[in-house]
Amino acid sequence: MSSNDFIKGRGAQKNTPNTFLQHVYEMREDFLEFCRLEGEEAESNRTQYIPIFPKTIVNKVDSPDVGMMYSMNPYQGCEHGCIYCYARNTHEYWGYSAGLDFERRILVKKSAPALLEAKIKHKNWVAQTIVLSGNTDCYQPAEQKFEITRKCLEVFLKYRHPVGIITKNALILRDLDILKELNAHQLVGVNVSVTSLSEKTRRILEPRTVSIQKRLETIRLLSENKIPVNAMLAPMIPGINSHELLPLAKKVSEYGALSFGLTVVRLNGAIGQIFADWIKKTMPDSAEKVLHQIQDCHGGSVNDSRFGVRTRGEGKIAEQIHKMAHLARKRYFGDKVFPKLNMDLHQQYKDGQMRLF
């Protein structure tokens, strides 16, 4: 593969067609060749931030095997560029591609804090944990500029409402002051994603994420401040990072994680095309082997949409992964327990506020 064929700093290496669009825009090969000869860029690789104006921000999660009831996403699309990300497909709903568009066109919801406040102070709302980043990372690079996640955390604290966070970015430590206040009332739990102990693997899988060491330090600092951390060792990709499961579990436990979760990779929707194109460019010698092992986990396909099976996988490779996970929990986590969040304080707070009127 020549360096001209690879887009540095990105996970996806192309834009796949949008399933929902009848007409697809493609650059003609003669125009691309002209750009190459003239030394011009056919398309900018810069990230664009596009404001959008949703009517709601809290989403009910109907999938029975996701492990959350409600989620919210201050941003759509994610500059981290993780090649395996299941959220890529949702970018098609906005008229974009699940490929490069997902990483380069970030939709920004500046009204998220106000929408969240309106939702959780409604008289009919009964507190349930709302998870920041059910879809895309709330601490991706855009957060440094817009600070929407921090403003949402201030709303959760104001109304004493439980919140979960999923991230792989050390930027969460910027908000340690609010997290400590939330945790004083048992209102926050953090999930930190750690997919490998190899920086080489991290760079190709998740090109714009922070280093593995910074993620481990994030777990340590949160844990030292008594904020409960669950490590997300996900997804496990046979032939790429599945062999690291035991050392990964050992390491995150040593840094203070109270538990860990995992999924077996599945390449649903457009992600199958994006991943196959990527792995043939980044890991050509082992591409077919990895793709076949993923297929082995899903009955001969790279995807399985059945609830309860889709994230666990089937077959010998998936079974081996789950056996290692069982051993890791027994060996490295012992009596550690990730605490339940306080669901009662919010209603007491609302009732108390109502009595003021």
Buried (B, 14 or more C-beta within 10 A) or exposed (E): EEEEEEBEEBBBBBBBBBEEEEEEEEEEEEEEEEBEEEEEEEEEEEBEBEEEEEEEBBBEBEEEEEEBEBBBBBBBBBBBBBBBBBBBBBBBEBEBBBBBBBBBBBBBBBBBBEBBBBBBBEEEBEBBBBBBBBBBBBBBBBBEEBBBBBBBBBBBBEBBBBBBBBBBBBBBBBBBEBBBBBBEBBBBBBBBBBBBBBEEBBBBBBBBBBEBEBBBBBBBBBBEEEBBBBBBBBBBBBBBBBEBBBEBBBBBBEBBBBBBBBBBBBBBBBBBBBBBBBBBBBBEEEBEEBBEBBBBBBEEBBBBEEEEBBBBBBBEBBEEBBEBBEEBBEEBBEEBEBEEBBBEBBBEBBEEEEEEE
